[in-house]
Amino acid sequence: MNQLPPELADEAPLDPAAERVRRKMVRLLAVSIGIMFVGVFAVLAAIVWQLGEATTSSLTRGDLIVPDGFAVLESDLTADAIMLRGTDGNGAQRALIFDRASGTLTGDFAIIAGDGVPSAR
């Protein structure tokens, strides 16, 4: 019952030098596998940490100061800007761009109907 298979029965045991090399290789393999596991767990921990951080965003509140007589018709929001489209006190359409973080006006564009070709000024 404790007999080796026939293909292994005729193999001679390793000499002491070869046995030392085999043990060193097994130890190297074990250390390498351990390092790989530590690396995989570090990457997974970083991914979980980043996902948890991304879902906990704080609510931003603030005021947007628009010109007198400006009536908002439409709004749009990006990661760093807020756009308000509306009419000013004279009835002309304008697009106002605000910085989302500070609420300051960063762009004021007149919307002019035409052929779509900008004129040289």
PARO-89332 format. One line per 10 residues: number of its first residue (from 0); their letters; for each residue x, y, z of C-alpha. Coordinates in nm, 2 decimals. Layout:
N
NUM) A) X/Y/Z ~ ...
% end
This chain:
121
0) MNQLPPELAD) 0.00/0.00/0.00 ~ 0.29/0.24/0.07 ~ 0.46/0.14/-0.25 ~ 0.56/0.41/-0.50 ~ 0.43/0.40/-0.86 ~ 0.66/0.21/-1.09 ~ 0.79/0.52/-1.27 ~ 0.91/0.67/-0.94 ~ 1.03/0.35/-0.78 ~ 1.36/0.34/-0.98
10) EAPLDPAAER) 1.46/0.71/-0.90 ~ 1.74/0.75/-0.66 ~ 1.72/1.00/-0.38 ~ 1.87/1.34/-0.44 ~ 2.23/1.40/-0.32 ~ 2.26/1.65/-0.03 ~ 2.36/1.95/-0.25 ~ 2.06/1.90/-0.48 ~ 1.83/1.86/-0.18 ~ 1.95/2.19/-0.04
20) VRRKMVRLLA) 1.88/2.36/-0.37 ~ 1.53/2.20/-0.39 ~ 1.45/2.33/-0.04 ~ 1.57/2.68/-0.13 ~ 1.35/2.68/-0.44 ~ 1.05/2.56/-0.23 ~ 1.12/2.84/0.02 ~ 1.15/3.10/-0.26 ~ 0.82/2.98/-0.41 ~ 0.65/3.01/-0.07
30) VSIGIMFVGV) 0.79/3.37/-0.02 ~ 0.69/3.47/-0.37 ~ 0.33/3.34/-0.33 ~ 0.31/3.53/0.00 ~ 0.43/3.85/-0.16 ~ 0.17/3.81/-0.44 ~ -0.11/3.76/-0.19 ~ -0.01/4.08/0.00 ~ 0.00/4.27/-0.33 ~ -0.34/4.15/-0.44
40) FAVLAAIVWQ) -0.49/4.24/-0.10 ~ -0.33/4.58/-0.11 ~ -0.48/4.65/-0.45 ~ -0.82/4.53/-0.34 ~ -0.80/4.74/-0.03 ~ -0.71/5.05/-0.24 ~ -1.00/4.99/-0.47 ~ -1.25/4.95/-0.19 ~ -1.11/5.26/-0.01 ~ -1.15/5.47/-0.33
50) LGEATTSSLT) -1.50/5.35/-0.40 ~ -1.60/5.43/-0.04 ~ -1.45/5.77/-0.07 ~ -1.63/5.85/-0.40 ~ -1.98/5.77/-0.27 ~ -1.95/6.00/0.04 ~ -1.97/6.34/-0.14 ~ -2.09/6.64/0.06 ~ -2.38/6.85/-0.05 ~ -2.27/7.19/-0.19
60) RGDLIVPDGF) -2.49/7.49/-0.12 ~ -2.44/7.84/-0.23 ~ -2.60/8.14/-0.40 ~ -2.57/8.24/-0.77 ~ -2.60/8.61/-0.83 ~ -2.76/8.68/-1.16 ~ -2.80/9.03/-1.32 ~ -3.12/9.23/-1.24 ~ -3.41/9.13/-1.46 ~ -3.25/8.80/-1.57
70) AVLESDLTAD) -3.52/8.52/-1.60 ~ -3.38/8.16/-1.61 ~ -3.52/7.95/-1.89 ~ -3.29/7.65/-1.86 ~ -3.00/7.52/-1.65 ~ -2.72/7.27/-1.70 ~ -2.47/7.12/-1.47 ~ -2.12/6.97/-1.52 ~ -1.85/6.86/-1.28 ~ -1.71/7.21/-1.24
80) AIMLRGTDGN) -1.96/7.45/-1.39 ~ -2.32/7.56/-1.39 ~ -2.49/7.71/-1.70 ~ -2.80/7.92/-1.68 ~ -2.98/8.02/-2.01 ~ -3.23/8.29/-1.99 ~ -3.34/8.64/-2.09 ~ -3.21/8.96/-1.95 ~ -3.42/9.27/-1.87 ~ -3.43/9.38/-2.24
90) GAQRALIFDR) -3.55/9.04/-2.36 ~ -3.22/8.93/-2.51 ~ -3.12/8.57/-2.45 ~ -2.80/8.51/-2.26 ~ -2.60/8.22/-2.12 ~ -2.43/8.26/-1.78 ~ -2.16/8.03/-1.67 ~ -2.08/8.00/-1.30 ~ -1.79/7.81/-1.13 ~ -1.95/7.53/-0.93
100) ASGTLTGDFA) -1.71/7.55/-0.64 ~ -1.71/7.92/-0.57 ~ -2.04/8.03/-0.74 ~ -1.86/8.32/-0.92 ~ -1.96/8.42/-1.27 ~ -1.70/8.30/-1.52 ~ -1.88/8.36/-1.85 ~ -2.15/8.58/-1.99 ~ -2.25/8.50/-2.35 ~ -2.52/8.67/-2.57
110) IIAGDGVPSA) -2.72/8.42/-2.77 ~ -2.77/8.57/-3.12 ~ -2.98/8.41/-3.39 ~ -2.81/8.40/-3.72 ~ -2.66/8.18/-3.99 ~ -2.43/8.01/-3.74 ~ -2.11/8.17/-3.88 ~ -1.93/8.39/-3.63 ~ -1.85/8.73/-3.75 ~ -1.51/8.89/-3.72
120) R) -1.51/9.17/-3.46
% end
